Amino acid sequence: MRFLLDTNILIPLENSKIVLEESLAHFVRLAQENGHQLVYHPASEDDIRRDKDLVRRQRTMERLGQYTRIQDRLPCPWNTPQTNPNDSADNEILYALGCAAAHALVTEDRGIHDKARARGLVKSVLTIQTACDWLRRLHETKRVTLPNIEDKELSFLTPHLGSTFFDSLRAAYHGFDDWFREKARQGKRAWVAFETSERIGALCVYDRQTDELIAEGGLTLPGHALKLCTFKVAESVRGQKIGELFLKAAFRYASANQLEHIFIHGDVDQHHLLFEMLESFGFENVGTHPGSNNRDAVYLKKHPVAPPDEALPPFDYLRRYFPHFRSGPDIGKYVIPIQPGFHEILFPDYDSPDSRQLRFQSFQPSNRAGNAIKLAYLCHAQTNQINPGDILLFYRSRDERAITSVGVAEQYTTLNHADDIAALVKRRTVYSMNEIASMASKPTRALLFRLVRHLDSPRSQAWLEVNHILKGAPQSITKIKHEAFQKLFPQ
């Protein structure tokens, strides 16, 4: 797009004595980084020449050369011999906008805004803040923060290129180091898990693509998509669910930035375990990657912004379109009470002012269950049937006394023996083997589920009672009606 800069914008840009407004600095940076053109009208030169500060006038005129000058100066029919010079310049600039010389005019001059309103041009005349917000919505990337991984520019990681972590990548892809350094020069980023401050344990390089051709036969993704370029988890950190943690980051990043596809490609023989995990989250093999000599399979995940209207069984729908889930009247809804200590371990990425101090006291870095999307909950609830696809609303007891998080049931079963429970929940659980054995002294409910998200505004017990969703603090799994759920999540 082309932005026409008014004189009162140009002078602060070029005058080093004037403190540059933060929003103006952001606007200029976003425009330049994303290929938008900043132009000025010749009438601004007239304005600048009237500046009585000779040094400032000369400096501003010299620096105008870094912007594009509108070459053809149309006579403005709104001006008369009686129009004063300042108004005449403003009219010319506004008239040029009306003649489509630019997509928008950026100005802080209230008089020009008033004139634009009178001339029917008000939608194309923006303040600095409005212009900055516009470009932010178009271009600024929203990042995600999760425990146990860091979001780093690749240049931060290039000193590690000589480590053995990258040996298998170098062996599989000729010129990997050169590719990595070139991506670093482009400012690309990665999610990374460090075993120690000196050693990388896992890495996922990611990138936004536009209208990308991803597979032989011409398969092209329309619009913006998220590409997982390099995905590796070292043997030494296997079992810590770092792969799922990277996927959690990918899903949240795609949601925050409204990216409707996520894809990755790689050698099926070398990465079959990765692709099995991806398939369990709705990725599908859509062909081979161009230029890979039929070596690399492409796995694609549809990630629509709006939930699709597709008649699938509830859990199949979640798997295909995660984080979207079905919530109609035929879907069960349950409130699941969970103690703060277990909540902290199961949901380490949940954040609220009330829970922050407890997390610092109780978080156990050695317990990686909370890295995962696939989780487990054990209890002795009376509820004997929860179906795959039913909605789970986790209620943090004791301190916050609020519904904080949403999950979807995958499996619900009753078991009597500790070994059977441990075999089912495996690394999904926050419980130790001793705790499982203690629970197994009587029939134990094992609930496997997938975490969907945490609520931006947890629903307090007081709010739940006022809205007749709960009668009091839930002591066990409690089913609520569809109408109550709709109050929690109005359409």
N, C-alpha and C positions, 0 to 999 in steps of 0.2 A: 504494500500500500504506500501511498504518497501522502506525507503530512506537510502541510504548509505552516511554517513557523511565523508568528506575528513578531513585530519588532520588539515588543516587551519580553519575548522569550529569547530572541537572539542576543540581546545585550547581556542578560545574566549569563548566557552560555559563554560569551566571549570575554567578559570582563572579570578578570581574576580577583578583583577587589570585592566582588559581590559573592556572598556565600550561596553556593548552588543548592537550591531546594532538593531535599532527598527524593521527592517524587519526580522532579525534573531529571535528576541524574539517572534514576531508574528508567524513566521513559526513553531517554537518549540511548542508554545501554541496550535496552530491549529492542529498540528500533534498529540499531546498528547490528546487533548480533543476529537478527532475524531477517535482514535484507530489506527493511523498509527504507524508503527514500525520504530524507529531510530536505525540504526546499524552502526558498524564500522568494518574496516578490520584489521587483525593482523599487516599488514604493517604499520598502523598508530602507533602502539605501538613502532615499530622500530624507526619511526620518532621522537616520543616523547622521547625515551631513548637517542636520540642524542642531546636533549635540554641541553645546558650547565648550565642553571639556575636550580640548584638541587632542590630548594624548589618548584619551579613551576612544575618541572618534576614529583616530588613525588606526589604533589597535583593532577595533571592531571591524573596520572596513577591510583590513588585511586578512583577518581570520574568516571572513565570509566565504573565502574561496574554498573552504572545505565542505561547503554545502552547495546544492544545485540551485542555480539561479533560473527562475522562469524567464525565458528569453523574449517571448513575444508579449509586449505590454499592451493589452487592450484598453482603449479609452473607456472610462467609466461613465455611463450615461446618467449616473446619479449625482455627478459633480456639476457645479455651476461656477461661474467666476466669483460668486460670493462665498463659496465653500472655503473654510480656512484650511491651511496646509495639513494639519494633523487629521482632520476629518476626511480630507480628500484622500490621504494615504490609506486610512482605514477603509474607506469606501472601495478603493481600487482593489485592496486585498480581498475584501468580502465579495466583490463582483467577480474576481478571478475564481473564487471558490464556487460561486453560482454557475460559472461557465465550465465547471468540471476540471479545473487546473489541478485539483488534488482531491483525495478522498475526505480529508478533514482539515480544519484550521485549528491550530492550538494557540490559545491566547488567554491571558488573565485580564484583558481589558473588558470591564463590565459594559462599557459603551458599545463595543463590537457585539457582545452577546445580545444586548438590547436590539441593535440594528438587525442582527441575524434573525431574531424572533419576528421582527416586523417584515422581513423579506422572505420568510418561510425557509430559512436555512439553519434554524436553531439546532437540528439534529446533527449537523455536520460541524458545529463549532464546539470545541471541547476545552475544558480547563486542563491544566497540567495533570491534576489528579485523575480526572476522568480518562484522559488519554493513556495514562500509565496503567490504570485499572484494566482498560480495554486490552492493552498488549499483554498484561499479566495473564488475563483469562485465556488469551490466544496462545501464549508461548511459555509462560513460566511453569516449570516442572515442579510438581508437589512431590516431596520425598517422604519416605516412610522410615520410622525408627522402630527397631525391634531389639530386645535383649539378645545378647550373644553373637550378633553380627554387626558389622560396621559398613557404612556406605562411603566408599573412598574413590577419589579420582585414580585412574590407572597410573598416573605419574607417581603417586604415593607408593605404588607397589613395584615399580620397575627395579628398585634396588634388590628385590627378592627374586628377580628373573633367573639368577644363577643357581637358585636352590633346587634341591631334588624334587620338590613339589611339582615343578613344571616339566620334569623329564618326560613323562608320558605324553604330555601335550606336544612337546617338541618332536617326539618320535612319531606321533600320529599326523601332525600337520607341518609340512615343510614350510620353513620361513616363519614359524610361530613367533619367535622373538621380534622379528621385524614388524609383523602384524600388530603385536601387542604395543610396541613403541609408537607405531603410527596412530593407533587408537588413543594412546595416551596423549599424543600431540593434539588430537581432536577434542580432548577434554572428556572422553568417555569415562564411565564409572563402573564400579563393581560392588556387589555385596560380598564381604569377606569375613570369615571366622578365623581368628588367630588362636593357635594352640598356645603359643607364648608370644611375648612381644617381638620375638625374632623369627617366629616360624608360622607360616600360613597353614591352616588346617583344611580350609574349604574356600572355594571361590566361585562366584557367579557373575560374569561380565554381562551387563545388560545394555540395551540400546533401543531408542525409539526409531521406527522405520515408517516411511510414508509411501503408500502405493507400491509395496514391495512384491516383486516376483519371487515366490518362495519355492515353487516346485516345477518340474518338467511338465510340459503340456500347457504352460501359460497361466498357472494358478497364481493370481495376483490378489493381495489383500487391499481392499479399498480403504483409503484414509490412513490413520495412524495405528500402528501396532507395536507391541513390545516383543523384542527379540532377546532371547537368552542365548548369548553368543558362546560363552564358555561356561561349563558347569562341571565342577570337579570337587569331590569330597575325598580327602586322603584316607587311607586305610586306618590310620591312627585315631581318627575321630568318627569312624563308622559306628552306627548304633546310637548316636546322639541326636538323630533326627534333624541334622543340619539340612539335608535335602528338602524336607518338608518346610523347614524354616525359610529357605530360599523361595519356595513356592508361595509361602504365606506373604513374603515380601513382594513377590511378583504380582499376586492377586490384589494386594492392597495398593500397590503402585498403579496398576492398570485401572483400578476403580477410581483412585484419586485423580487420575489424569484422563479418565474417560477413553481408555484404549480398548477397542472391542475385539482384539485378537492377541493371543500370546503364542509364540512358536519357537521351536528349537530344532536343530538338525544335528545328526551325528551318525557314526557307524553303529549299526544295530548290534553287531557281534560284540563290540567293545562296551557298549552302553546299554545292554539289554535290561539290566536292573533299574537303571534310570528310567527307561521307557516303560517298564512295567509300572513303576510308581506314577509316571505321568498319565498312563492310561486309567489308573484308578481315580484320577482327578479330571477325567473328561477329555484329555488330549487324544487326538486320533491321527493315525498314520495317513498322510494325504499325498504321498509320493516321494520322489527323490529330489534332492536339491540340485539346481542347475550348476554345472561346472564341477560336480563331485565325481564324475564318471560312474554314476549309479551307485556310489558307495554310501552316501549319507541319506538316511531316511529323514523326512520332515514330519514332525509332530506338531499339530495345531490344536489350540484350545479356543473355542468361541467364548468371548467374554463380553456379552452385550451390556450396554449401559442400562437399558430397560429390560425387565424380566420378560422373556418370550412367552407367548401364549401357546404352549405346546402340551398336549395331553399325554404326559409320561407318568408312570408311577412316581410317587413323591420323592423317594430316595434316588431313583434314576435321574429325575429332573435336577436334583441338587448336584449329583456327580457331573452331569453334563454342563450345567450352567452356573456352578458355584462362582460367586457367593449368593446367587439368587436361589430362593427355595419357594416351594408351594405352601400356601397358608390358608386355603379355602376352608369352608365349614366342615369338610370331610377329614381334615387333618387334625390330629390330637394336639393339644397344647398343655404343657406341664411346667410347673414351677419347681425347680430343683434347689433345695437349700444346700449351701456349702460353707464350711467353716473358713474363717479368714486365712488360716495357715495353709490349708489345702488350696484355697482360691489363689493365693500368691504363687504357689508352685505350679498349679495347673494353668494359670493365666498370667504368666510373668509380664506380658505386654500390656496388661490392663493398668490404667493409671488414673488415680484420682487423689485429691489432696488428703483425704482421710486415710488412704491406704499406703501413701508414699513412705511414711516412717516405718510402718510394719514391714514393708518389703525390704527396706535396708536391714532390718533386724533378722528377717527370716529367710531371705532368698538363699537357696543352696545351689551354687554354680555346678555342683556335681550331678544334680538332678535335672535332666534335660527333657523331661516329659513335656514341659510347656513349650518346647520348640515346635512341637508337632501341631498339625491341624486335626489329625485323628487322635482322639483322646478317649479315656475311660473313666467311669465313675462307679464306685462300689457302695452299696448300702443295704439296709434291711427293710426297705420300704414295703408297705402293704400292697402298693400298686403292682398288679401282676401282669399287666400287658401294656407295653409301649411299642408301637409299630415303627418299622423303618420309614423315615420321612417325617415323623412327628416332631413338633417344635419344642425345644427345651429352653426354658428361661431360668438362668442361674441367679439365685438369690443369695447374696453374700450376707451371712448372718453376723450377729454380735456387734461388729463395729459400724459398718455402713448401713446394714439392714435395708438393702435395696436390690432390685433386679439390675444386674450389671452387664450380662452377656447373653448371647443367643447362640444356640447350637441346634443341630438336627440329628435325630437318632438314626443310628445305623443298625444296631442289634441290641436286644434286651433279653436277657436269659437269667435263669436261676440255677445256681451251682452249689454243690455241697462239699466239695473237696478243694483244699488250698492249691494243690497241683493243677487241677482243672481250671481254677480261676486264673492262676499265674500264666498258664498256657494260653488262655484266651486273651488276656489283656496285654501280656508281654510288655513291650516298652511304652505302652500307652498310659500306664498307671502312675499315680503319684505315691502309691503305697509300697512299703517295703514287704519282703516276704514274711517277716514276723507279723506285720499288721494284717496281711492277707490271711495268714494262719489263724490269727485271733478272730478275724471276722468269720472265718469258715466254721466256727464252732456251732453256727446255725445257718440255715439256707441263706445264701447271699445273692443279691441281685447285681448282675454285671451289665452296665449300660455303656455300650460303645457309641461314640458320637463324633461329629465333626464340628469344630468351632467355626462359626460363621463370622461373628464380629462382636465387639463390645459397644455398648450404648454410649453415645456422646453425652447424654444426660441420663444417668441411672435413675430408675423410678423408685423412690423411697417407700418404705412401709406405710408412712402416713398418706402419701399420694395413692398408694394401692388400696388402702382402706377407704379413703374418701370416695374413690371411684368404684367401690364395690367389686374390686378384683380379688382381694384377699380379705378375710375377716380378722386376721392377725398374722403374726410371724409364722411362716410355714415350718412345721417340725419334721415333715417328711415330704416326699414327692406329692404334689398337689395338682390335680387336673383343673384347668379353668375353662370356661365356656368361650366359644368363638367370639361372642359379643364383647367379652372382657378383653380378649386379645386385640380386638379392633380399637379399643380405647388406648391400649398401649402403643399400637402401630396404626394410627388412622390412615386411610388410603388418601 
